[in-house]
Amino acid sequence: MFGNLKIKITYKWIMLLGVWFAYFAFGIVQGGIPPIIGPVSSDLDLSRSSMGTILGAWPLVYIITAIPAGALIDRFSLKYTIAIGIFLVAVSGLSRVFADNYFTMVLSVMIFGIGGPFISIGAPKLISLWFPENLRGRAMGIYLTAPAFGRVLVLSITNSVLMPLFNSNWRLTLLMYALVAFLITFIWILISRENTYDQSDTESKNLLKSMKTFPELISIGQVRMILFIVLGMFLFNHGTNNWIPEIFIDLGNTQATAGFLSAIPVVTGALGSIVLPQYIKKQNYQLVLLICFFVAGISTLGILFSDGLVLYIILGILGFSSRSLMPIIMLILISAVGSKKTGAAGGLYFTFGEIGGVLGPVLLGVSADIFNGFNAGIFLFSGICFILGIFSLKINYMKLTSD
């Protein structure tokens, strides 16, 4: 018994490394298109509105698949459900290489929305099972650096290394990211193992009863408020993540410079996702959400009115304030529902979140076509941050945990 316990204590960090790689694959495939929106749009004859719907295609599928994925994750082995997720993400990346029109590119991106939930919902489930409560904030902060690191890598090397290397062939560039995702699928299967101390009861292992958990959770008023905020948070993050390279190009920067500038908030966002969950006390979550949303709104406007060193600082603040919100809100849900229902809570979290994930890229793309630029969309997104900050005052953490 004690030997197995020792293995669990030490092996949890190997499991964390494995889920970090899974989320890294998520990040590089998801972030592959934004740095090369120009070449892809030109080659496939796409408007900004059309590209916006492509960027929002996987969150649209995600809305449908997140709840059943959460139920399946509560029912079946994380080893295999996460493996399926990584594999489908890799398939999505590979199929984009062969897309030759709007329809085939949309379908390719949609596949990502089938595989993605098994990673993003499976990851917090893994943390809740393998880590004690006092280490969950640190573990969650660590694995959430993975998609950020993936996007930073993609933004940094796509236009400065891979596109020149492949004579501006965006298909070969995307192929490299897909191959990495396939490799990570193999790595995860190789190193992952079952948690023999899974305390899930027979109810969480019954798929039908697992599905009944969703209406029970959504009937809680505080949960509904959190889901509304999550929707707005994803709208903002998905919209800016996907369009920010093109925003900087529209402001007169080269593709390489736009990639560098776009990487700054991703790096500081990864830092924030590690720091805030570890050092912010539970009773201060409400205040932290308010401050972060307001700072994000102000920083978003600052993109239009700054340059040089000031712009670098503003982008750093924007990333830290906007990208570090996700682990805090997820920790609130995990503490509220417990590890047995983490899959179900994660399914709701990402279902509502990806509604915003669809709206964000589409809104920015359509507004850019209508107003011949991104300024109007940036003002809109800044206002959304202020509204979310106000609504975050309605989250009562202590009340939530007592429901």
C-alpha positions, 0 to 999 in steps of 0.5 A: 500500500505504502509503495503504491502511495509513494508512486502516486506522490512522485508520479503525479509530476510525470502526469502533470508533464504529460498533460502539459505536453497535451495542452502544448499540442492544443496550443500549437495547432490552435495557434497555427493559422493566426500568424499566417491569416494573410497568406491563407486568406489570399490563397483560399480567397477569403474575406476577413469575415470568412476567416473569422468564421473559420477561426470560430469554427472549432469553438462552435463544435466545442459548444456541442461536444464539451458536455458529453466529453465531460460526462465521458471523462467522468466515466472512462479512463483519462489515459485514453480520453486525453489520448483521443483528444490529442490525436483528433487535434493532430488530425485537425492540424493535418487536414488543414494542410490539404484544405483547398477552399473555405468549406474544407478549411472550416471542416478541418478546424471543426475537427479540433472542436471534437478533440479539444474538450478531452484535453481542456476538460481532462486536464483539471480532472487529472489535477483534481485526482492526482493533486491535493487541494493545496497543490492544485493551484500550482499544478493548474498554473503550470499546465496552463503555460503549455498552450501559451508556450505553444502559441508563443513558439508558433508566433515566434517561428512561423514568419521568421523561420518556417515560412522563409524555410518553406518558401512561404508555403503555409501548408508545410508550416502547418504540417510541422505543427501537426506532426508535433501533435502526433508525436505528443499523442504517442508520448502521452500514451507512453507515460500516462497511467491510471490513478488507483486512488480515484475516489469517484463513486459508482454514480460518477461512473454511470454515464446516464447519471453523469449527464444528469449532473449538468442540470443540477449544477446549472440550477445553482445561481452562482454557477450561472453567474460564473458561466456568464463571466466565462462566456465573456472572458472566452469571447475576449481572449479568443477574439484577441488571440486569433486576430492580434497578429493581423491587428498589428499588421493593420497598424503598419507592422511587418508580419515578423514584428506582428508575431513578436508583439503578439507573443508578449501578452501570451508570455506574460499571460502564462506567467500570470496563470502560474503566479495568481492561483498560487498566491491569491487567497480564496477570499480575494478572488472576487477583487482580483477578477474585478481588477484584472478585467478593468486593467485588461479593458484599459490595456486593450485600448492602449494598443491603439495609442502607444508604441515602442517601450510603452506598447511592450509594457501595455501588452505585458500588462494585457496578457497578465491581466486577461490570461490569468483569469481562467485558472482562478475561475476554474479553481472556484468551480473545482472547489465547489463541486469536488473531484467527482463532478469536475468533468461535468463542471468542466463541460459546462465551463467550456460549453459556455466559454466556447460560445464566447469563443465563437463570437469573439473571432467572428465579431472582430472579423466582421467589424474589421470588414464593416469599419475597414479596420479593427479600431471599432472592435477593439473599443467593443472588446474593451467595453466588454472587459469593463462589464465583466469586471462589474459582474464579477462583484456578484460572485460570492465564493464563500456562498458558492462553496456552501451550496 
